[in-house]
Amino acid sequence: MDSIQLSTTVTEAFSEVVARIRRSLVVVHNGHQDAGAGIVWRPGGKIITNFHVIAHGRPSVTLPDGHELPARVIGREPEIDLALLQVDAIDLPAALIADSRDIQVGQIVLAIGHPWGQQAVVTVGIVSGLGTAAVRGRRKSIPIIRSDVILAPGNSGGPLVNAEGGVLGINTLIVGGDLGVAIPSQVVNDFACRLAGAR
């Protein structure tokens, strides 16, 4: 395979990954001018976003097809900047969730969100480090993924995705104190499972 064929193959593969994850990506509104991103985490209209995106308003979501629906907050955990929403759209495709315990420093990742109101924008980088961040409350600290993907307001709550299209984490501009920080999928799954067990 020559370099042109290889480049075409890689480009097509990334385009397929982006198209697939966009089907599960939503815009999360908080009733004010601000908006963030969210990802359909589980079937049945369950959407994960950042807590700070919906903290000060009544949330609604805009689906990939442009329809806007009211959202109900199932649970929130400010100290890890996560919230789980429910919308009445049971046919929304859930994203493929990857195991964040398999992350390797140096692997390629994509961030998808809505920076500055531009919908479904993709940035690419690598995992630059794995560590922890101090948080308020009982947890004291949580694991985080650091990457050099470019994030801006509107990326909050959107997915950090591996080259196969699996969601490795949820991007946040709050936890960690700098850009390029994501909450690992393992932490998000634990959060979602606790809520499911409490219902």
Order of alpha helices (4+ residues) and beta strands (2+ residues): alpha-beta-beta-beta-alpha-beta-beta-beta-beta-beta-beta-beta-beta-beta-beta-alpha
